[in-house]
Amino acid sequence: MTPEALDAEVERRQRATLERATPVAGVPEGDELLASPWAYVPLHRLMAAEGNVLRARPNGRIETGHEPLHSSVSGRCLLLNKATGRWHCRGCNRGGDAATWVRDQRGYSYRHAAAWLLARFGPPPEATRSTEARHAR
């Protein structure tokens, strides 16, 4: 399997997982299917590390630029929803979660970006609990 085909398959499986998602703490009802499995990663910190100036909005979301991929006149083309762990750029119409952010910013494959996030932030809290439950048996 080519690296591109593998990335596409990982992304397809990730989307399928999202479609089966259960409610996530802190995610407004109705948005739970939008929650990323990477929602526990402080995406706003990853964005700030790339030089983006974060601006809090009254609705709890964050606006920022999409540096270094492209600049915007207002510096507010990118919206971040901390509750779901997702971002969307109104300028280039890209979006995703922490793994797609790292993939785009660092030029990694999705698989490499996921490994990078796991190395820095560990597994999601739900995965940790299910792993501990398996080992307790």
C-alpha positions, 0 to 999 in steps of 0.5 A: 500500500502506498503512503498516500493510500495508507493516509487516505485509509487512516483518514477514512477510518477516523471519519467512521469513528467520528460517525459512531462517536458517543457524547464527549464531556464539555461538548454541547449536545448535538455537536458530539458527532463533530468531536475529534478523538484529538479534542484533549490536545490543546490545539490552541497551544499548537496554533500559538506555537506557529506564531498565530495570535489567538483571539477569544470570541464570546461564544467560547471559540477562538479566532486566529490566522492560518500562519504559516500556511497563508496570512489573512488581512484580519488575522481572523480567518481560522476558527477553533472550537475548543470543545470539539477540538476542530478548526476551520479556515474561512480563507482556504476552506481547510479544516480538521483536528489536531492531527490534521493541523500537525500534518499540514504544519509539519508536512507529516503524513496523518499517521506520523502526525498522530504518532507525534501527538501521542508522543507529546500528549499521550492517549485520549483519556477514554483509551487510557481508562479502557486500557487500564480496565483490560489490564485489571482483568 
